[in-house]
């Protein structure tokens, strides 16, 4: 017999893919001043032809049309199915981890916001305040009903998250006399602290800094760019937050073992 959990996961995958399709619109239009994420309806960005419903089926339409616009035959970015698949997998992982609870709803919104932030920061090297600032407030309000993070941990996470990166950015500026970290990263870490609590911050900062440094150095070496080239930090913060979201209990367990000198 098929278990009910199986149907929940399938529904989560389908719903996540649909939301991912909308997130593609947000990623494309949000950075454009004066653009609406609702109007006009989905259309080809090249020939501007409105898309029919069967051209808008997440992932499937991309595969059926071989990654091209049905009207002008212009190649469609692989980002579209990637975002849809990513949200489908995240939705399934959230339902599997938290079940059908209020935490699932809150963390689904959290995940969707991070996906948008990742791709906008990659393309434009900005983290929109319209996501991060409301995200801080929503994260704190969510903590009032979230069984996994209480309001005090969330509040400390906001202050510590924003404060730590602000001090790092200030220190870098005083030493190098130039900005080394954008204000968007500071607000993003405050948002992560709001949703995940202050306990998540050491892991997020360590993992994102380590992975960002490795990728940054490799990128500079391969592309032969100078040391002033800015590497977007938002994706590394967001990916570290996803790891903590799904494996936070295990991370804290082994960290406490380490602090107690019981690491095997």
C-alpha positions, 0 to 999 in steps of 0.5 A: 500500500502506498503511504500518505507521505508519498502523496504529500511528497509528490504534491510538494514536488508539483507545487514547488515546481509551479512556484519555481516557475513564478520565481523565474519571473521574479528573478527576471523582473524584480531587478528592473526598475518599474517592472511588475512581477504580475503584469504582463503575463509570461512571454518570450523575452526576445519576441515578446509573444505571450506564452500559452498555458502548455508552454508554461508547464514547469520543466516539461515545456522546456524539454518538449520545446528543446529549450527554444521559444516555440515562436521565434526559436530563440534559446531559452535559458537553462536557468528556467528549468533549474529554478523549477527543479530546485524549488520542487526538490526544496519543497519535497525536502521541507515536507520530508523534514518538517511534515505537514506543520506550520514550520513547513509553510514558513520554511517554504517561503524562506526557501523561495526567498533564498532561491530568488536572492541566489540568482539575482545576486549571481546576475546583478550582484545585488540582494534586493531590500524588498526581499531581505528587509521584509524577510527579517520581519517575517522571520521574527514573526514566524518565530512566534509560532515556529516550534523550532526557533523561539522569538528570543533566538530569532531576535538575537539572530537578527542582531548578531547576524547583521552586526557580525557582517557589519563589523567585518565590513567596517574592519575591511573598509578601515584596513583596505579603504574600500568596500569589501562587502555589500550592505545586502549581505549584512541584511541577508545574514540578519534575515537568516538569523531571524528564520534559523536563530542565532545558533545557525550563524557560526556554521553559516558564516564559517561554511559560506566564508570557506566555500566563497574563498575557495570558489573565489580564488579558483574563479580568479585563477581560471578567469585571470581576473584581478583581486578587485573583482567582486564575487557575490557572497549571497549565494554562499550564505544562502546555500550554507543556510539550506544545509543548516535548515536540513541538518541543523540538529546534526550540526549542533550535536557534533559541535557540542561534542567538539566543545565537550572534548568528546569528538571521536 
